Amino acid sequence: MLGLVVLFPLAYSIKLSFQSYSPIIPNHTGQWVGMDNYQRILHDGDFHHSLIVTAIFVVVAVSLETVLGVVVGIAIDRLRRMRRFATSALLLPMILTPLVVGLMFNFALNAQFGYLTWVFNTLHVAGGDGVLNGSVGALVALIFIDVWEWFPFVALMVVAGLQTIPKEPLEAASIDGASTRQVYWHITLPLLRPILGIAILFRATEAIREFDKVFVLTGGGPGSATAVNDLYQYRVSFLNWDLSYGAALGLVTFAAVLALSFLMYRSLRRKETAR
Amino acid sequence: MTRRNRKTSILAAVVAAALSVTMAGCSSGSGDSGSSETGADGWSRAYEGTQLNVIGEATANTQILEKQLPDFEKKTGITVNLEQAPYDSLVQKAVLDFTTHKGNYDVLSIPYEYLGAFAEKKYIAPENDFLKGDAKGAGDDFSADDIIPALWEASSKWKDNWYGMPSNSAVMMMFYRKDLFDNADEKVAFKKKYGYDLAPAKTWDQYRDIAEFFNRPKGAEAGGAKLKDALHGVTVAGKRHVATVLEWMNYSWTKGGDLFTDGKPAINSQANVDALTYEKELTKFAPKGFTSATWDETTADLQQGLAAQAITWGDTAGAMEDKSASKVVGKMGYADIPVEKEGDKPEAHLGSWTYSINADSKNEEAGRLFMAWALSTTTQKALAEQGGLPALTSTFTDASLVSSLPYWKQELQSLKEAKSRPRIPQWSGISDAMALALSRALSGQTSPQSALDDAQSKIEDLMSGSLPVTYQ
């Protein structure tokens, strides 16, 4: 049953990607076109551009989330009384719907009325036009919002991870005279590696599929500055109504994410066994 | 109307007579005609008890229509479930319903640029007999002759068939701050600076000058009062969005450009490049953040008194005069879109929508009645009084509305000058390519020429196999 639910759409997409079908355009009635859609991917400048934008978004956002998540996670682990409160506070951005997050920041970053725009203008950062209206500013803003929304996830994974690591190596190191920093750097972090790996894997595969915030905040603009892959595919499938090409793009993305997860998972396993 | 009514009542009487034989005593109708199937107001009750599913764009017109629904139910006994959705989402829901042939929606209000696509795929049904025939079952307050002819044709006629009736008569026009234009000191200052009198812009050069003139920082004076917020010369939609495309097409058309000439894409024509260069120049006087503005943001700018003029949608005029939301009630003037040289023919972008009946609907008779009711003088007048836009000549010439609504005369005037965008099936792809090109040029990522060159090659690809365009 589960197989059917998962496999049917996949099989349908594969079939669609070798056809030319549009529910709107008269001469695209589902005729077989072989590899045409895949060949088109190779020459599609907009798609290539969207891959670059997505790559920048994923690498920068996930790196920042990891660093911030580890720092905050360790800080929370050291807390005694406030720990529960801090953990629940961290959950807040995560439980908001991505669409709501987008709308919230759309309001805050409005070039004329937004309170964050007012803060930026008072501090003389990000120019006078509102951050979302510059090519760089818009992408930076989207990355920061993603970090705000998702570093707590990494932090919570770290908090959970710290509970599970054995205390003996830490105690041994302290007795041998290692400083707190040395303990964290040389012992805690390596012990956290598997759980961090999984957190990064989760975040990366999620970030590759970023859509909601971009859709609400910039629509991929200004120009094509924030046109991430998923938004581009949405445009192909549901604005241009080229469902076949959309299916081909989707499958290529799916294959890429699958390969990436596999590689990351394998490197994780290898390190674990090496230890 | 009399001839049709007589026909209707004769027919209704015959039907009633026939029915009374088979189901005597079951009828619940009333009325002068003595017919059990037609009410006193002429509306057929033959489909009483039918549940009709209708979807419309989430705009003022649909919201107001929803409030009128009890009237339809009272007249026909048909209940309506009216769903509202924003533009993109409505089109997606419609296409999903069409392709699965579920017939979930009986009547769909669709943007007219999708008329060709839906008609060619036979998703919607031609309704010539009802629309251009006897309008069987419609009441006394409906008359097809009253629908503004050009608007009706643009929104609902594809090739030789009629598919529905206009559900929205939005048309673009120029909004300007009448109070500032009428100010004596401003007039003197303007004449001194530009050498001619300050008046609503007739040409694009004047429009630019006025934009520059009224572009003032916070704290400066305008119309004799100190500005609490900066005043901008214009407001412009520049987001990567269909709103940007539709606004730009006004600049293009009036400067001699178009998307197609002789049926072939002419996106990077000199006139189009000039139009985009001009618009880019205008944005110097636009509020911050115009590159993320659609019609929503430009409407808000105007309502808040942050811009002196704009090329925008006539169906937002109601919002300008809405005391609960607008700071410019009574201060706004409405006029034709400027042209290149004085005396040129004015052109205004039409944004009409049309009601249409799903080819898979099982309630098409009730659906027809719904369309006729929505276009009846009673409903249309109620629409107008509450800030919506009708599609009837009689409502636009209604004396009480003309005197109470400052934008009323201009709406009809602009509708007469209206021009349609290509209603071909490939429109959404064209619009998407144009939105990207315009947004890139307006935000300074590339030059107008190279942005339009890029769009030209994309649109040529998109249209391959369908050129030349012989009907739009």
Interface residues (C-beta under 8 A of the other chain):
Chain A: P23 I24 I25 P26 N27 D46 N110 A111 Q112 G128 D129 G130 L132 N133 S135 L217 T218 G219 G220 G221 P222 G223 S224 A225 R235 F238 L239 N240 W241 D242
Chain B: D88 Q92 V95 F98 T99 Y114 A117 E120 K121 G238 K239 R240 H241 P287 K288 G289 F290 T291 S292 D301 L306 P425 Q426 S428 G429 S431 D432 L436 S439 R440 L442 S443 Q445 T446 L462 G465 S466
